[in-house]
């Protein structure tokens, strides 16, 4: 098992061999079950595990003899195959074994390796590929015509092996490569050997560069148009996607080809990519020096045509396959904008990045084939079969969380309230971006979480613009802004220093305006609704003694919140606030609590519990208030009080 894990990781960490779940490995060994008996088992890669980081539990053990007993069975449905494999797991809590489990079982070797090598795809995805493969690989290799993965493919491989038991490699046309041996090192080295032969054969072919369109500039960049594209992806306002932008030399070459609409629509590099990127991308060609408005008109037309094309693709192929299929959404997962770059699409950032990685691979393989031949893949009907194959769909189908696909931006995120709010929205499936001006705290936070942390001085408009620009490139736009940053200066209002008062207005009022105005620009471009949430404070309606420098800008913030509700309600953009009071945080420190308690002539404990419920309010209570306002689709211009009850601070 240690050797199996080791060589699986070696294969999985080479992106030209394995990418995002493609490929699998196995080892045949013996395991003692809880009944004390030893069983021959096949330990094969489990669904959901990444070969690059696999652990032993990622190779579930299936009893081998029950698998081998079905060698002569003529037919086995996908559902029965999965059920049978599950029934014969040593540990029923293990992940589902690979859909190619029977194939691994039927090959009588201890170690079996399978990858979707770029080089193998390059030699198989072209006209005359069968003869080309025969010239490249020797007598120890069998070339197998395309068969959809599953029990049928396992039967075919069993038949091929029985005809020629001297082989140590299988090239599956338009699918990938299998190598096998009785020790891990030999199986691994055979993989490298045959992939290298394919690479050398490609290198000897005469090649010519793909013809490119003229290199021209537009009056916009990726972050300017990503909210437009993101909005067009949503057929319904509550169906949102993440849109991730990338570009590199390989992608530019592929995207800017004159015939990109042709060669990019002929299929993916290997069939299982289709569940992530759909059978064809959306290609948009902006005009030279086109404005954002001109691009929007162009994009709207392109989306309309894409949806028509996908519906036709479904209607034509659904009649050719068994069983009734329900059409998936018609939104593209890959958008190629010439002279700009790739926008990849997913239900979350991870899915969008995976679509981008796969497109990068597809671009590399297809471009290489086009330089020496013409790209050719499996028939459209076979690609449709994989896209709508229940076993493949199971890999990406999970119960949708309430805020999945939503992009939430939190300012003042390293503070107690900001971080509790982050945890709350993250738990409901949102993509959360954390903004803060404290670099040290931001770096500490980034070391603990995987989500995006961006330095931003919210009192500086340029800093805010840069942060939101970065968000648009990475996520496509913004759905919910939680404007939370603030400080709490105190002082007698007639004696307070002007600089202190102005600085308080900068952070406690103008920073909210800076962020909200930037967010609204993006939300209007998206045209799929939006939500602004402000941390206002009870000081806005119930001033505290010697607390004017804090309360005055908060009163202005209350008016700002209502003004946004008034001005942008017709765009489906809601604006609400939270009036919290006495929350222990970086803003309300122990020192400040003592000072406020002293100003009211009470103990610190009585001060913190000084509400109608006689209960201290915590940061998580504020986070819950933000969340409830975010999901209250028909509430705007409202302020939710979170203070345990304070009649003097209640709104009329």
C-alpha positions, 0 to 999 in steps of 0.5 A, a space after each residue: 500500500 505504501 508503494 501504491 500511494 507513493 507512485 500514485 502521487 508521482 503520477 498525480 503530481 504531473 499535470 500532463 498525466 493527471 488532472 482533477 480526478 482523471 485517471 486511477 490506480 490500484 494494487 491487489 493485496 490481502 487484508 484481514 477483516 474483523 472476522 479474522 479471515 484474510 481476503 484477497 482485495 483490490 485497493 483502487 482509487 476512490 471517488 473524490 480523491 486526488 491522486 496527487 495527495 492520496 492517502 491509503 483511505 483513498 484506495 478503498 479495498 474491494 473483495 477481489 473474488 466477487 469481482 472476478 466471478 463476473 468475468 463472464 457476465 454479459 451485461 451489468 447496468 451502471 447502477 448494479 455495478 456500483 451497488 455490487 462494488 459497494 457491497 463488496 467493500 471491506 469498509 462500507 464507509 469507504 468512498 465509492 470505488 472507481 467506475 473502472 474497478 472491474 477493469 483493474 480487477 480483470 487485469 491479472 497484475 498486482 499494480 495497475 496505473 491509468 492516466 489521461 496523458 496529454 501526449 497520449 490524447 495528442 496521438 489518439 485525437 486525430 484522423 488516422 490515429 489507430 495506424 499512428 499508434 501502431 507505428 509508435 508503440 511496440 508489440 507489448 501494447 494493445 490499441 483499444 477503440 473507444 468504449 465508454 468507461 464501465 463494465 462494458 469497457 472492462 469486458 472489452 479489456 478482458 477480451 483484448 488481454 486474453 488474445 494477447 497476454 504478453 502486453 504490459 500497456 493498453 492505449 484506449 483511443 480518445 481516453 487514456 493509457 493503462 500500464 501494469 506490472 507486478 511491482 509498483 516501480 515497473 508499472 510506473 516506469 512503463 507509464 513514463 516509457 510509453 508517454 515518452 514514446 508518444 511525445 517523441 513521435 509528436 516532436 518528429 511531425 511536421 508542424 505549422 503554427 495556428 493562424 492568429 487573429 490580429 492583436 488589437 486592444 479594447 477600451 476595457 479589461 477583464 475585470 471591467 467585463 467579468 460582471 457583465 459575463 457573470 450576470 449573463 450566466 444567470 438565467 434566474 437571479 437566484 442562480 449564480 455562478 463564480 467566474 474566474 479569469 486567467 490568461 497565459 501564453 498557451 491560452 492566448 495562442 489557442 483563444 486567438 486562433 482564427 478557427 477557434 470556434 471550429 477546433 474548440 467545439 470538437 470536444 474535450 481532450 478526454 471524455 470526463 472533462 465534459 462534465 466540468 466544461 460542457 462539450 463546447 465553449 462560448 467564444 466572443 470576439 470583441 471589435 477593435 477599440 470596442 467600448 464596454 457597452 458595445 461588448 455587452 451587446 455583443 456578449 448578449 447576442 453570443 449568450 443567446 446563440 450559445 443557449 440555442 446551440 446547447 438546447 439543440 445539442 441536447 434535443 438531437 442527442 437525447 434521442 440517441 441514448 437510452 433512458 430519459 435525460 433532464 437537460 442541465 442548465 444551458 450556461 457555458 462553463 468556458 468563455 473565450 474572449 479573444 484578445 482578452 483571455 479565458 473566463 472559467 465558470 463554476 458553482 463555486 471558486 474551486 469548480 471554476 478553477 477546475 474548469 480553467 485548469 481543464 481548459 488549459 489542458 484542452 487548449 494545449 492538446 488541441 493546439 498541438 494536434 492542430 499544428 500537425 493535423 486536424 483535431 478529431 474526437 469521439 462522436 458528439 453522441 458519445 460525448 453526450 453520453 458521458 456528460 449525462 452519465 449518472 456516474 459522472 454527474 455524481 462526482 460533481 452533484 452535491 446538495 446546494 447550499 443556500 448562498 452557493 455561487 454568491 460572492 460576499 465581501 467583508 470589510 474590517 474582516 480581521 476584527 471579531 465581528 468581521 471574522 464571525 460574519 465570515 464564518 457565518 456566510 462561509 457555512 452557507 456556501 458563499 465565496 467570502 472575500 476578506 478586506 482589511 488595512 491591518 497587513 499583519 492581522 490579514 497575513 495571520 488570518 490568511 495563514 489559517 484560512 484558504 479564502 481570499 484576503 486582500 489588503 484594502 484601506 477603505 478610506 482610500 478610493 483607489 485602494 477600494 477600486 483596486 480591491 474590487 477589481 481584483 475580486 472581479 478578476 477572481 470571482 466575476 463580481 460581488 453579490 453582498 457587501 458587508 461594510 463593517 470597518 470602523 473605529 470608536 473614538 470618544 470625547 466631549 463634542 465641543 472640545 474634540 480635536 477637529 482632526 479626530 472628528 474628521 478621521 472618524 468621519 473618514 472611517 465611519 462614514 466615507 469608507 462605507 460610501 467608498 465601498 458601497 459605490 464601488 459595489 453598486 457599479 458592479 452589481 448594476 453591471 451584473 443585473 442579478 440583484 445585490 445587497 448592501 449591509 452596513 454595520 451602523 451601531 445604536 449610536 446612530 439613534 441613541 447617542 452616548 455621553 462623550 461618544 459624539 466623535 463616533 455617533 455623529 458619522 454613524 448617524 450619517 451612515 444610517 441616512 446613507 443606508 436608507 439613501 442606497 435603498 431609495 436610489 437602487 431599489 429599482 435595480 434589485 439592490 437592497 440596502 439594510 443595516 445592523 444596529 448593534 450595541 456593546 459587542 466585545 471586539 477589537 473596537 470595543 476593548 476591555 479598556 473601552 468597556 471600563 470607560 463606558 461603564 464608568 461614564 454610566 456609573 455601573 460595573 463592567 458586567 452590568 454595562 455589558 448586560 445592560 439591556 431588557 434581556 439582561 444578557 450580553 450580546 456577542 459578535 456571533 449575534 451580529 453575524 446572524 443579523 447580517 445573514 438574515 438581512 442578506 437572505 430577506 429578499 424583500 427587505 430594504 431600507 431596514 435596520 435590525 437591532 441587535 442589542 438585547 433590547 434598548 427602548 431608547 435606541 429602538 427605531 420608530 
